[in-house]
């Protein structure tokens, strides 16, 4: 029997500055994947993580 989906889902986090920053080290957009509990945090997640394209710690927002 297959299990139900549950409350934990996989989300993608994307750098907020990569699209507008012209002083990047290299071209590209930083993305991370992680899991979140949709019951505890129903809103979109925003975490400060390292962006290897901007070469600094920046906010990464959840994308669809």
mmCIF file as Biopython writes it, N, C-alpha, C and O atoms, coordinates in Angstrom:
data_model
#
loop_
_atom_site.group_PDB
_atom_site.id
_atom_site.type_symbol
_atom_site.label_atom_id
_atom_site.label_alt_id
_atom_site.label_comp_id
_atom_site.label_asym_id
_atom_site.label_entity_id
_atom_site.label_seq_id
_atom_site.pdbx_PDB_ins_code
_atom_site.Cartn_x
_atom_site.Cartn_y
_atom_site.Cartn_z
_atom_site.occupancy
_atom_site.B_iso_or_equiv
_atom_site.auth_seq_id
_atom_site.auth_asym_id
_atom_site.pdbx_PDB_model_num
ATOM 1   N N  . UNK A ? 1  ? 0.818  -1.173 0.000   1.0 0.0 1  A 1 
ATOM 2   C CA . UNK A ? 1  ? 0.000  0.000  0.000   1.0 0.0 1  A 1 
ATOM 3   C C  . UNK A ? 1  ? 0.872  1.251  0.000   1.0 0.0 1  A 1 
ATOM 4   O O  . UNK A ? 1  ? 1.913  1.287  0.657   1.0 0.0 1  A 1 
ATOM 5   N N  . UNK A ? 2  ? 0.453  2.260  -0.727  1.0 0.0 2  A 1 
ATOM 6   C CA . UNK A ? 2  ? 1.190  3.513  -0.790  1.0 0.0 2  A 1 
ATOM 7   C C  . UNK A ? 2  ? 0.878  4.382  0.421   1.0 0.0 2  A 1 
ATOM 8   O O  . UNK A ? 2  ? -0.248 4.400  0.918   1.0 0.0 2  A 1 
ATOM 9   N N  . UNK A ? 3  ? 1.887  5.095  0.881   1.0 0.0 3  A 1 
ATOM 10  C CA . UNK A ? 3  ? 1.698  5.988  2.013   1.0 0.0 3  A 1 
ATOM 11  C C  . UNK A ? 3  ? 1.087  7.298  1.532   1.0 0.0 3  A 1 
ATOM 12  O O  . UNK A ? 3  ? 1.183  7.648  0.356   1.0 0.0 3  A 1 
ATOM 13  N N  . UNK A ? 4  ? 0.455  8.018  2.462   1.0 0.0 4  A 1 
ATOM 14  C CA . UNK A ? 4  ? -0.080 9.329  2.116   1.0 0.0 4  A 1 
ATOM 15  C C  . UNK A ? 4  ? 1.059  10.331 2.051   1.0 0.0 4  A 1 
ATOM 16  O O  . UNK A ? 4  ? 2.177  10.040 2.478   1.0 0.0 4  A 1 
ATOM 17  N N  . UNK A ? 5  ? 0.780  11.486 1.528   1.0 0.0 5  A 1 
ATOM 18  C CA . UNK A ? 5  ? 1.817  12.482 1.300   1.0 0.0 5  A 1 
ATOM 19  C C  . UNK A ? 5  ? 2.438  13.001 2.590   1.0 0.0 5  A 1 
ATOM 20  O O  . UNK A ? 5  ? 3.646  13.237 2.625   1.0 0.0 5  A 1 
ATOM 21  N N  . UNK A ? 6  ? 1.669  13.183 3.636   1.0 0.0 6  A 1 
ATOM 22  C CA . UNK A ? 6  ? 2.214  13.646 4.903   1.0 0.0 6  A 1 
ATOM 23  C C  . UNK A ? 6  ? 2.314  15.153 4.960   1.0 0.0 6  A 1 
ATOM 24  O O  . UNK A ? 6  ? 1.877  15.853 4.047   1.0 0.0 6  A 1 
ATOM 25  N N  . UNK A ? 7  ? 2.899  15.652 6.050   1.0 0.0 7  A 1 
ATOM 26  C CA . UNK A ? 7  ? 2.962  17.092 6.231   1.0 0.0 7  A 1 
ATOM 27  C C  . UNK A ? 7  ? 4.299  17.693 5.801   1.0 0.0 7  A 1 
ATOM 28  O O  . UNK A ? 7  ? 4.416  18.913 5.691   1.0 0.0 7  A 1 
ATOM 29  N N  . UNK A ? 8  ? 5.320  16.845 5.555   1.0 0.0 8  A 1 
ATOM 30  C CA . UNK A ? 8  ? 6.620  17.359 5.125   1.0 0.0 8  A 1 
ATOM 31  C C  . UNK A ? 8  ? 6.705  17.383 3.600   1.0 0.0 8  A 1 
ATOM 32  O O  . UNK A ? 8  ? 6.397  16.394 2.933   1.0 0.0 8  A 1 
ATOM 33  N N  . UNK A ? 9  ? 7.129  18.532 3.056   1.0 0.0 9  A 1 
ATOM 34  C CA . UNK A ? 9  ? 7.252  18.680 1.613   1.0 0.0 9  A 1 
ATOM 35  C C  . UNK A ? 9  ? 8.653  19.206 1.269   1.0 0.0 9  A 1 
ATOM 36  O O  . UNK A ? 9  ? 9.297  19.856 2.092   1.0 0.0 9  A 1 
ATOM 37  N N  . UNK A ? 10 ? 9.110  18.921 0.062   1.0 0.0 10 A 1 
ATOM 38  C CA . UNK A ? 10 ? 10.396 19.413 -0.427  1.0 0.0 10 A 1 
ATOM 39  C C  . UNK A ? 10 ? 10.166 20.760 -1.096  1.0 0.0 10 A 1 
ATOM 40  O O  . UNK A ? 10 ? 9.274  20.902 -1.933  1.0 0.0 10 A 1 
ATOM 41  N N  . UNK A ? 11 ? 10.977 21.751 -0.723  1.0 0.0 11 A 1 
ATOM 42  C CA . UNK A ? 11 ? 10.852 23.091 -1.300  1.0 0.0 11 A 1 
ATOM 43  C C  . UNK A ? 11 ? 12.180 23.504 -1.910  1.0 0.0 11 A 1 
ATOM 44  O O  . UNK A ? 11 ? 13.220 22.924 -1.599  1.0 0.0 11 A 1 
ATOM 45  N N  . UNK A ? 12 ? 12.145 24.512 -2.785  1.0 0.0 12 A 1 
ATOM 46  C CA . UNK A ? 12 ? 13.341 25.062 -3.410  1.0 0.0 12 A 1 
ATOM 47  C C  . UNK A ? 12 ? 13.518 26.493 -2.945  1.0 0.0 12 A 1 
ATOM 48  O O  . UNK A ? 12 ? 12.572 27.280 -2.969  1.0 0.0 12 A 1 
ATOM 49  N N  . UNK A ? 13 ? 14.744 26.840 -2.514  1.0 0.0 13 A 1 
ATOM 50  C CA . UNK A ? 13 ? 15.079 28.194 -2.092  1.0 0.0 13 A 1 
ATOM 51  C C  . UNK A ? 13 ? 15.954 28.824 -3.165  1.0 0.0 13 A 1 
ATOM 52  O O  . UNK A ? 13 ? 16.897 28.198 -3.650  1.0 0.0 13 A 1 
ATOM 53  N N  . UNK A ? 14 ? 15.635 30.085 -3.544  1.0 0.0 14 A 1 
ATOM 54  C CA . UNK A ? 14 ? 16.377 30.779 -4.587  1.0 0.0 14 A 1 
ATOM 55  C C  . UNK A ? 14 ? 16.890 32.114 -4.057  1.0 0.0 14 A 1 
ATOM 56  O O  . UNK A ? 14 ? 16.201 32.786 -3.290  1.0 0.0 14 A 1 
ATOM 57  N N  . UNK A ? 15 ? 18.093 32.496 -4.463  1.0 0.0 15 A 1 
ATOM 58  C CA . UNK A ? 15 ? 18.714 33.749 -4.028  1.0 0.0 15 A 1 
ATOM 59  C C  . UNK A ? 15 ? 17.895 34.943 -4.523  1.0 0.0 15 A 1 
ATOM 60  O O  . UNK A ? 15 ? 17.434 34.957 -5.664  1.0 0.0 15 A 1 
ATOM 61  N N  . UNK A ? 16 ? 17.721 35.941 -3.658  1.0 0.0 16 A 1 
ATOM 62  C CA . UNK A ? 16 ? 16.923 37.109 -4.022  1.0 0.0 16 A 1 
ATOM 63  C C  . UNK A ? 16 ? 17.732 38.136 -4.811  1.0 0.0 16 A 1 
ATOM 64  O O  . UNK A ? 16 ? 17.147 38.961 -5.513  1.0 0.0 16 A 1 
ATOM 65  N N  . UNK A ? 17 ? 19.061 38.108 -4.713  1.0 0.0 17 A 1 
ATOM 66  C CA . UNK A ? 17 ? 19.885 39.123 -5.361  1.0 0.0 17 A 1 
ATOM 67  C C  . UNK A ? 17 ? 20.463 38.688 -6.707  1.0 0.0 17 A 1 
ATOM 68  O O  . UNK A ? 17 ? 20.916 39.545 -7.467  1.0 0.0 17 A 1 
ATOM 69  N N  . UNK A ? 18 ? 20.466 37.426 -7.027  1.0 0.0 18 A 1 
ATOM 70  C CA . UNK A ? 18 ? 21.125 36.937 -8.248  1.0 0.0 18 A 1 
ATOM 71  C C  . UNK A ? 18 ? 20.509 37.496 -9.527  1.0 0.0 18 A 1 
ATOM 72  O O  . UNK A ? 18 ? 21.226 37.725 -10.501 1.0 0.0 18 A 1 
ATOM 73  N N  . UNK A ? 19 ? 19.228 37.715 -9.545  1.0 0.0 19 A 1 
ATOM 74  C CA . UNK A ? 19 ? 18.574 38.200 -10.765 1.0 0.0 19 A 1 
ATOM 75  C C  . UNK A ? 19 ? 18.914 39.662 -11.053 1.0 0.0 19 A 1 
ATOM 76  O O  . UNK A ? 19 ? 18.957 40.066 -12.215 1.0 0.0 19 A 1 
ATOM 77  N N  . UNK A ? 20 ? 19.158 40.471 -9.996  1.0 0.0 20 A 1 
ATOM 78  C CA . UNK A ? 20 ? 19.378 41.896 -10.192 1.0 0.0 20 A 1 
ATOM 79  C C  . UNK A ? 20 ? 20.828 42.329 -10.008 1.0 0.0 20 A 1 
ATOM 80  O O  . UNK A ? 20 ? 21.187 43.428 -10.430 1.0 0.0 20 A 1 
ATOM 81  N N  . UNK A ? 21 ? 21.672 41.503 -9.393  1.0 0.0 21 A 1 
ATOM 82  C CA . UNK A ? 21 ? 23.048 41.866 -9.090  1.0 0.0 21 A 1 
ATOM 83  C C  . UNK A ? 21 ? 23.925 41.758 -10.343 1.0 0.0 21 A 1 
ATOM 84  O O  . UNK A ? 21 ? 24.033 40.686 -10.940 1.0 0.0 21 A 1 
ATOM 85  N N  . UNK A ? 22 ? 24.544 42.866 -10.732 1.0 0.0 22 A 1 
ATOM 86  C CA . UNK A ? 22 ? 25.436 42.853 -11.902 1.0 0.0 22 A 1 
ATOM 87  C C  . UNK A ? 22 ? 26.880 42.582 -11.514 1.0 0.0 22 A 1 
ATOM 88  O O  . UNK A ? 22 ? 27.701 42.292 -12.384 1.0 0.0 22 A 1 
ATOM 89  N N  . UNK A ? 23 ? 27.215 42.669 -10.222 1.0 0.0 23 A 1 
ATOM 90  C CA . UNK A ? 23 ? 28.586 42.462 -9.752  1.0 0.0 23 A 1 
ATOM 91  C C  . UNK A ? 23 ? 28.793 41.038 -9.273  1.0 0.0 23 A 1 
ATOM 92  O O  . UNK A ? 23 ? 29.466 40.818 -8.267  1.0 0.0 23 A 1 
ATOM 93  N N  . UNK A ? 24 ? 28.227 40.069 -9.974  1.0 0.0 24 A 1 
ATOM 94  C CA . UNK A ? 24 ? 28.360 38.664 -9.600  1.0 0.0 24 A 1 
ATOM 95  C C  . UNK A ? 24 ? 29.741 38.147 -9.966  1.0 0.0 24 A 1 
ATOM 96  O O  . UNK A ? 24 ? 30.396 38.647 -10.881 1.0 0.0 24 A 1 
ATOM 97  N N  . UNK A ? 25 ? 30.165 37.129 -9.224  1.0 0.0 25 A 1 
ATOM 98  C CA . UNK A ? 25 ? 31.430 36.466 -9.525  1.0 0.0 25 A 1 
ATOM 99  C C  . UNK A ? 25 ? 31.303 35.708 -10.842 1.0 0.0 25 A 1 
ATOM 100 O O  . UNK A ? 25 ? 32.183 35.791 -11.698 1.0 0.0 25 A 1 
ATOM 101 N N  . UNK A ? 26 ? 30.196 34.961 -11.003 1.0 0.0 26 A 1 
ATOM 102 C CA . UNK A ? 26 ? 29.900 34.248 -12.244 1.0 0.0 26 A 1 
ATOM 103 C C  . UNK A ? 26 ? 28.404 34.368 -12.513 1.0 0.0 26 A 1 
ATOM 104 O O  . UNK A ? 26 ? 27.641 34.728 -11.616 1.0 0.0 26 A 1 
ATOM 105 N N  . UNK A ? 27 ? 27.984 34.073 -13.723 1.0 0.0 27 A 1 
ATOM 106 C CA . UNK A ? 27 ? 26.570 34.133 -14.079 1.0 0.0 27 A 1 
ATOM 107 C C  . UNK A ? 27 ? 25.837 32.923 -13.526 1.0 0.0 27 A 1 
ATOM 108 O O  . UNK A ? 27 ? 26.380 31.819 -13.512 1.0 0.0 27 A 1 
ATOM 109 N N  . UNK A ? 28 ? 24.602 33.124 -13.069 1.0 0.0 28 A 1 
ATOM 110 C CA . UNK A ? 28 ? 23.795 32.022 -12.585 1.0 0.0 28 A 1 
ATOM 111 C C  . UNK A ? 28 ? 22.925 32.452 -11.417 1.0 0.0 28 A 1 
ATOM 112 O O  . UNK A ? 28 ? 23.009 33.588 -10.951 1.0 0.0 28 A 1 
ATOM 113 N N  . UNK A ? 29 ? 22.076 31.520 -10.941 1.0 0.0 29 A 1 
ATOM 114 C CA . UNK A ? 29 ? 21.184 31.762 -9.816  1.0 0.0 29 A 1 
ATOM 115 C C  . UNK A ? 29 ? 21.389 30.641 -8.814  1.0 0.0 29 A 1 
ATOM 116 O O  . UNK A ? 29 ? 21.339 29.465 -9.174  1.0 0.0 29 A 1 
ATOM 117 N N  . UNK A ? 30 ? 21.620 31.001 -7.553  1.0 0.0 30 A 1 
ATOM 118 C CA . UNK A ? 30 ? 21.852 30.026 -6.497  1.0 0.0 30 A 1 
ATOM 119 C C  . UNK A ? 30 ? 20.528 29.419 -6.047  1.0 0.0 30 A 1 
ATOM 120 O O  . UNK A ? 30 ? 19.570 30.143 -5.775  1.0 0.0 30 A 1 
ATOM 121 N N  . UNK A ? 31 ? 20.473 28.085 -5.969  1.0 0.0 31 A 1 
ATOM 122 C CA . UNK A ? 31 ? 19.267 27.388 -5.512  1.0 0.0 31 A 1 
ATOM 123 C C  . UNK A ? 31 ? 19.644 26.283 -4.550  1.0 0.0 31 A 1 
ATOM 124 O O  . UNK A ? 31 ? 20.633 25.580 -4.753  1.0 0.0 31 A 1 
ATOM 125 N N  . UNK A ? 32 ? 18.845 26.131 -3.493  1.0 0.0 32 A 1 
ATOM 126 C CA . UNK A ? 32 ? 18.988 25.061 -2.514  1.0 0.0 32 A 1 
ATOM 127 C C  . UNK A ? 32 ? 17.660 24.327 -2.417  1.0 0.0 32 A 1 
ATOM 128 O O  . UNK A ? 32 ? 16.610 24.921 -2.663  1.0 0.0 32 A 1 
ATOM 129 N N  . UNK A ? 33 ? 17.685 23.044 -2.062  1.0 0.0 33 A 1 
ATOM 130 C CA . UNK A ? 33 ? 16.463 22.315 -1.757  1.0 0.0 33 A 1 
ATOM 131 C C  . UNK A ? 33 ? 16.511 21.904 -0.294  1.0 0.0 33 A 1 
ATOM 132 O O  . UNK A ? 33 ? 17.570 21.577 0.241   1.0 0.0 33 A 1 
ATOM 133 N N  . UNK A ? 34 ? 15.344 21.926 0.344   1.0 0.0 34 A 1 
ATOM 134 C CA . UNK A ? 34 ? 15.223 21.549 1.741   1.0 0.0 34 A 1 
ATOM 135 C C  . UNK A ? 34 ? 13.799 21.062 1.977   1.0 0.0 34 A 1 
ATOM 136 O O  . UNK A ? 34 ? 12.968 21.085 1.069   1.0 0.0 34 A 1 
ATOM 137 N N  . UNK A ? 35 ? 13.527 20.627 3.191   1.0 0.0 35 A 1 
ATOM 138 C CA . UNK A ? 35 ? 12.183 20.166 3.540   1.0 0.0 35 A 1 
ATOM 139 C C  . UNK A ? 35 ? 11.607 21.079 4.612   1.0 0.0 35 A 1 
ATOM 140 O O  . UNK A ? 35 ? 12.336 21.634 5.434   1.0 0.0 35 A 1 
ATOM 141 N N  . UNK A ? 36 ? 10.277 21.227 4.590   1.0 0.0 36 A 1 
ATOM 142 C CA . UNK A ? 36 ? 9.604  21.978 5.636   1.0 0.0 36 A 1 
ATOM 143 C C  . UNK A ? 36 ? 8.294  21.287 5.985   1.0 0.0 36 A 1 
ATOM 144 O O  . UNK A ? 36 ? 7.728  20.541 5.185   1.0 0.0 36 A 1 
ATOM 145 N N  . UNK A ? 37 ? 7.831  21.553 7.194   1.0 0.0 37 A 1 
ATOM 146 C CA . UNK A ? 37 ? 6.563  21.017 7.656   1.0 0.0 37 A 1 
ATOM 147 C C  . UNK A ? 37 ? 5.483  22.025 7.295   1.0 0.0 37 A 1 
ATOM 148 O O  . UNK A ? 37 ? 5.501  23.153 7.788   1.0 0.0 37 A 1 
ATOM 149 N N  . UNK A ? 38 ? 4.554  21.640 6.452   1.0 0.0 38 A 1 
ATOM 150 C CA . UNK A ? 38 ? 3.567  22.600 5.970   1.0 0.0 38 A 1 
ATOM 151 C C  . UNK A ? 38 ? 2.543  22.988 7.039   1.0 0.0 38 A 1 
ATOM 152 O O  . UNK A ? 38 ? 1.865  24.006 6.895   1.0 0.0 38 A 1 
ATOM 153 N N  . UNK A ? 39 ? 2.417  22.192 8.110   1.0 0.0 39 A 1 
ATOM 154 C CA . UNK A ? 39 ? 1.500  22.551 9.202   1.0 0.0 39 A 1 
ATOM 155 C C  . UNK A ? 39 ? 2.104  23.619 10.108  1.0 0.0 39 A 1 
ATOM 156 O O  . UNK A ? 39 ? 1.397  24.524 10.553  1.0 0.0 39 A 1 
ATOM 157 N N  . UNK A ? 40 ? 3.415  23.522 10.386  1.0 0.0 40 A 1 
ATOM 158 C CA . UNK A ? 40 ? 4.068  24.477 11.280  1.0 0.0 40 A 1 
ATOM 159 C C  . UNK A ? 40 ? 4.409  25.794 10.597  1.0 0.0 40 A 1 
ATOM 160 O O  . UNK A ? 40 ? 4.385  26.839 11.246  1.0 0.0 40 A 1 
ATOM 161 N N  . UNK A ? 41 ? 4.723  25.772 9.317   1.0 0.0 41 A 1 
ATOM 162 C CA . UNK A ? 41 ? 5.078  26.996 8.591   1.0 0.0 41 A 1 
ATOM 163 C C  . UNK A ? 41 ? 4.354  27.023 7.248   1.0 0.0 41 A 1 
ATOM 164 O O  . UNK A ? 41 ? 4.931  26.649 6.227   1.0 0.0 41 A 1 
ATOM 165 N N  . UNK A ? 42 ? 3.099  27.462 7.240   1.0 0.0 42 A 1 
ATOM 166 C CA . UNK A ? 42 ? 2.331  27.475 5.985   1.0 0.0 42 A 1 
ATOM 167 C C  . UNK A ? 42 ? 2.751  28.593 5.029   1.0 0.0 42 A 1 
ATOM 168 O O  . UNK A ? 42 ? 2.473  28.510 3.833   1.0 0.0 42 A 1 
ATOM 169 N N  . UNK A ? 43 ? 3.418  29.641 5.537   1.0 0.0 43 A 1 
ATOM 170 C CA . UNK A ? 43 ? 3.849  30.729 4.665   1.0 0.0 43 A 1 
ATOM 171 C C  . UNK A ? 43 ? 5.164  30.362 3.980   1.0 0.0 43 A 1 
ATOM 172 O O  . UNK A ? 43 ? 5.794  29.357 4.310   1.0 0.0 43 A 1 
ATOM 173 N N  . UNK A ? 44 ? 5.563  31.196 3.022   1.0 0.0 44 A 1 
ATOM 174 C CA . UNK A ? 44 ? 6.807  30.935 2.299   1.0 0.0 44 A 1 
ATOM 175 C C  . UNK A ? 44 ? 8.008  31.177 3.203   1.0 0.0 44 A 1 
ATOM 176 O O  . UNK A ? 44 ? 8.046  32.139 3.970   1.0 0.0 44 A 1 
ATOM 177 N N  . UNK A ? 45 ? 8.979  30.292 3.099   1.0 0.0 45 A 1 
ATOM 178 C CA . UNK A ? 45 ? 10.161 30.309 3.951   1.0 0.0 45 A 1 
ATOM 179 C C  . UNK A ? 45 ? 11.219 31.251 3.373   1.0 0.0 45 A 1 
ATOM 180 O O  . UNK A ? 45 ? 11.366 31.351 2.155   1.0 0.0 45 A 1 
ATOM 181 N N  . UNK A ? 46 ? 11.960 31.944 4.252   1.0 0.0 46 A 1 
ATOM 182 C CA . UNK A ? 46 ? 13.069 32.792 3.831   1.0 0.0 46 A 1 
ATOM 183 C C  . UNK A ? 46 ? 14.230 32.572 4.797   1.0 0.0 46 A 1 
ATOM 184 O O  . UNK A ? 46 ? 14.101 32.818 5.996   1.0 0.0 46 A 1 
ATOM 185 N N  . UNK A ? 47 ? 15.367 32.106 4.268   1.0 0.0 47 A 1 
ATOM 186 C CA . UNK A ? 47 ? 16.529 31.742 5.077   1.0 0.0 47 A 1 
ATOM 187 C C  . UNK A ? 47 ? 17.769 32.425 4.501   1.0 0.0 47 A 1 
ATOM 188 O O  . UNK A ? 47 ? 17.908 32.554 3.285   1.0 0.0 47 A 1 
ATOM 189 N N  . UNK A ? 48 ? 18.664 32.859 5.385   1.0 0.0 48 A 1 
ATOM 190 C CA . UNK A ? 48 ? 19.926 33.446 4.953   1.0 0.0 48 A 1 
ATOM 191 C C  . UNK A ? 48 ? 20.926 32.315 4.709   1.0 0.0 48 A 1 
ATOM 192 O O  . UNK A ? 48 ? 21.274 31.581 5.634   1.0 0.0 48 A 1 
ATOM 193 N N  . UNK A ? 49 ? 21.390 32.174 3.450   1.0 0.0 49 A 1 
ATOM 194 C CA . UNK A ? 49 ? 22.324 31.117 3.073   1.0 0.0 49 A 1 
ATOM 195 C C  . UNK A ? 49 ? 23.411 31.708 2.176   1.0 0.0 49 A 1 
ATOM 196 O O  . UNK A ? 49 ? 23.287 32.835 1.697   1.0 0.0 49 A 1 
ATOM 197 N N  . UNK A ? 50 ? 24.475 30.938 1.954   1.0 0.0 50 A 1 
ATOM 198 C CA . UNK A ? 50 ? 25.586 31.407 1.125   1.0 0.0 50 A 1 
ATOM 199 C C  . UNK A ? 50 ? 25.243 31.267 -0.353  1.0 0.0 50 A 1 
ATOM 200 O O  . UNK A ? 50 ? 24.814 30.204 -0.802  1.0 0.0 50 A 1 
ATOM 201 N N  . UNK A ? 51 ? 25.436 32.343 -1.099  1.0 0.0 51 A 1 
ATOM 202 C CA . UNK A ? 51 ? 25.240 32.334 -2.550  1.0 0.0 51 A 1 
ATOM 203 C C  . UNK A ? 51 ? 26.614 32.266 -3.203  1.0 0.0 51 A 1 
ATOM 204 O O  . UNK A ? 51 ? 27.416 33.188 -3.053  1.0 0.0 51 A 1 
ATOM 205 N N  . UNK A ? 52 ? 26.891 31.190 -3.922  1.0 0.0 52 A 1 
ATOM 206 C CA . UNK A ? 52 ? 28.218 31.027 -4.517  1.0 0.0 52 A 1 
ATOM 207 C C  . UNK A ? 52 ? 28.424 31.918 -5.740  1.0 0.0 52 A 1 
ATOM 208 O O  . UNK A ? 52 ? 29.560 32.118 -6.170  1.0 0.0 52 A 1 
ATOM 209 N N  . UNK A ? 53 ? 27.346 32.456 -6.305  1.0 0.0 53 A 1 
ATOM 210 C CA . UNK A ? 53 ? 27.469 33.345 -7.452  1.0 0.0 53 A 1 
ATOM 211 C C  . UNK A ? 53 ? 27.739 34.787 -7.017  1.0 0.0 53 A 1 
ATOM 212 O O  . UNK A ? 53 ? 28.504 35.495 -7.672  1.0 0.0 53 A 1 
ATOM 213 N N  . UNK A ? 54 ? 27.118 35.230 -5.917  1.0 0.0 54 A 1 
ATOM 214 C CA . UNK A ? 54 ? 27.355 36.571 -5.379  1.0 0.0 54 A 1 
ATOM 215 C C  . UNK A ? 54 ? 28.520 36.572 -4.391  1.0 0.0 54 A 1 
ATOM 216 O O  . UNK A ? 54 ? 29.045 37.633 -4.055  1.0 0.0 54 A 1 
ATOM 217 N N  . UNK A ? 55 ? 28.928 35.392 -3.926  1.0 0.0 55 A 1 
ATOM 218 C CA . UNK A ? 55 ? 30.052 35.198 -3.014  1.0 0.0 55 A 1 
ATOM 219 C C  . UNK A ? 55 ? 29.820 35.859 -1.653  1.0 0.0 55 A 1 
ATOM 220 O O  . UNK A ? 55 ? 30.745 36.426 -1.071  1.0 0.0 55 A 1 
ATOM 221 N N  . UNK A ? 56 ? 28.577 35.786 -1.143  1.0 0.0 56 A 1 
ATOM 222 C CA . UNK A ? 56 ? 28.256 36.309 0.178   1.0 0.0 56 A 1 
ATOM 223 C C  . UNK A ? 56 ? 26.987 35.660 0.698   1.0 0.0 56 A 1 
ATOM 224 O O  . UNK A ? 56 ? 26.282 34.979 -0.046  1.0 0.0 56 A 1 
ATOM 225 N N  . UNK A ? 57 ? 26.693 35.871 1.984   1.0 0.0 57 A 1 
ATOM 226 C CA . UNK A ? 57 ? 25.485 35.325 2.597   1.0 0.0 57 A 1 
ATOM 227 C C  . UNK A ? 57 ? 24.317 36.260 2.311   1.0 0.0 57 A 1 
ATOM 228 O O  . UNK A ? 57 ? 24.369 37.439 2.663   1.0 0.0 57 A 1 
ATOM 229 N N  . UNK A ? 58 ? 23.264 35.748 1.675   1.0 0.0 58 A 1 
ATOM 230 C CA . UNK A ? 58 ? 22.096 36.539 1.301   1.0 0.0 58 A 1 
ATOM 231 C C  . UNK A ? 58 ? 20.827 35.762 1.611   1.0 0.0 58 A 1 
ATOM 232 O O  . UNK A ? 58 ? 20.872 34.562 1.882   1.0 0.0 58 A 1 
ATOM 233 N N  . UNK A ? 59 ? 19.686 36.462 1.567   1.0 0.0 59 A 1 
ATOM 234 C CA . UNK A ? 59 ? 18.400 35.811 1.799   1.0 0.0 59 A 1 
ATOM 235 C C  . UNK A ? 59 ? 18.015 34.962 0.598   1.0 0.0 59 A 1 
ATOM 236 O O  . UNK A ? 59 ? 18.154 35.380 -0.552  1.0 0.0 59 A 1 
ATOM 237 N N  . UNK A ? 60 ? 17.531 33.768 0.888   1.0 0.0 60 A 1 
ATOM 238 C CA . UNK A ? 60 ? 17.007 32.859 -0.129  1.0 0.0 60 A 1 
ATOM 239 C C  . UNK A ? 60 ? 15.533 32.635 0.179   1.0 0.0 60 A 1 
ATOM 240 O O  . UNK A ? 60 ? 15.186 32.235 1.290   1.0 0.0 60 A 1 
ATOM 241 N N  . UNK A ? 61 ? 14.657 32.891 -0.799  1.0 0.0 61 A 1 
ATOM 242 C CA . UNK A ? 61 ? 13.220 32.747 -0.624  1.0 0.0 61 A 1 
ATOM 243 C C  . UNK A ? 61 ? 12.730 31.463 -1.283  1.0 0.0 61 A 1 
ATOM 244 O O  . UNK A ? 61 ? 13.320 30.961 -2.240  1.0 0.0 61 A 1 
ATOM 245 N N  . UNK A ? 62 ? 11.645 30.956 -0.742  1.0 0.0 62 A 1 
ATOM 246 C CA . UNK A ? 62 ? 11.011 29.770 -1.304  1.0 0.0 62 A 1 
ATOM 247 C C  . UNK A ? 62 ? 10.319 30.115 -2.612  1.0 0.0 62 A 1 
ATOM 248 O O  . UNK A ? 62 ? 9.589  31.102 -2.698  1.0 0.0 62 A 1 
ATOM 249 N N  . UNK A ? 63 ? 10.556 29.292 -3.634  1.0 0.0 63 A 1 
ATOM 250 C CA . UNK A ? 63 ? 9.870  29.475 -4.914  1.0 0.0 63 A 1 
ATOM 251 C C  . UNK A ? 63 ? 8.950  28.298 -5.139  1.0 0.0 63 A 1 
ATOM 252 O O  . UNK A ? 63 ? 9.068  27.278 -4.460  1.0 0.0 63 A 1 
ATOM 253 N N  . UNK A ? 64 ? 8.047  28.424 -6.070  1.0 0.0 64 A 1 
ATOM 254 C CA . UNK A ? 64 ? 7.086  27.356 -6.338  1.0 0.0 64 A 1 
ATOM 255 C C  . UNK A ? 64 ? 7.711  26.239 -7.113  1.0 0.0 64 A 1 
ATOM 256 O O  . UNK A ? 64 ? 7.042  25.254 -7.425  1.0 0.0 64 A 1 
#
